[in-house]
Amino acid sequence: GDAKTIILTSKSKQQITLTAPNKVLEYLDEILPVYAGKEWQEIINHIFIPSDLTLLEGKKKGILAEVTSLRGKIAKIQQNIDKIVFGLYGITKKEKVEICRNSV
């Protein structure tokens, strides 16, 4: 189908041939440059290397779910910070609305 092959060459000139769907190879193409000059064992210990497209899609969904969760937590923390700061400075709800409106 849409499988392609890439050859990776290590510092010591050892080669690894990877055959995988295009999406898997595109993912690796984005990730691997960060590890230039590193040993293969170090790379495979630090990054997720999917054996098929289903695993890659599952990993992406998991990461997106975690990002969504973290964004929600950050928003709640920001709301708490705002509440504390506005309380410390005695800012009224009306003033808060005006401040928020002007910051956008």
N, C-alpha and C positions, 0 to 999 in steps of 0.2 A: 504494500500500500504506500503510505507516505513515509516509510522508514528511509533514513539516510545514514551515512557512515562518516564519522570524523576520526582523525588520528591525532592523538595528543602525544607530544614529545616532552620528556622530562629533561631536567638539567643534565642528567647523566646519559642522555640520548636514548633512553628506553622509550619504547612506543607502546601506547595502549590504543586499540581500535574499539570505538564505540559505535554500535548500530542501534538506532532508536528512532521513534517517530520525530518528525520535525519539531513539534512543540517541546519535547524533552531536550533536544539538542539546542533549541533557542534558549531555553532556561539555563542550560549549562554554559552556553556562550555568554550569557549575562553574568553568571556567578563566577566562573573560573578565572577571569582576568585578575580578580582580587587576590588570588592564590598563586600568581606567577612567581616562580622561584622556590616554591614550597615542595616538600616531598609528597608523593601521592598518598601515603598513609595519613599524613596530616590533613590533607584535603578531604579524604573520605571520612575522617573522624569528625570533621566540622560541618560538612554540608550534606544535605539530603540529595542523594542520587537515585532518582526513581528508576525502577526496572521496567515500568510501563506507563502509559498515558493515564490510566485510571488512578494510579498512585500519585502522579503529579497533580491531577485535578483535585484529588482528595486533600493533598497537602495545601494547595492553594486555597481551597475552601476553608480549611482549618485556620490558616494564617489570616484570611479575611475576617473570619468570625472573631479571632483574637483581637485584631485591629479595631473592629467595631466595639467590642467589649471595652478595650482600653480607652477609646474615644469617649465612651459613656462615662467611665470612671473619671477621666480628666475633666469632663464637663461638670460633673458633680463636685469635684474638688474645687474647680474655678468658682462655682456658685457659692461654696462654703467660704472661700477666700473673700469673694465680693461681699458676702453677708457680714463677715468679721470686719473688713475694712470700712464698709459703710457704717457699721455700728460704732466703730472706734471714732470715726469722724462726725458722727451724728447726722449723717446724710439721710434726708427724708426719701420716701418712696418716689415722690414727684421729682426730686433732684436726681435720684438714681435713674429714673426713666430718661431724663434729659441728658445725663452723662452717657448712658448707653446709646441713646439716639445719636449723639454727636461723635461717638467713637466708631460708628459704622461707616 
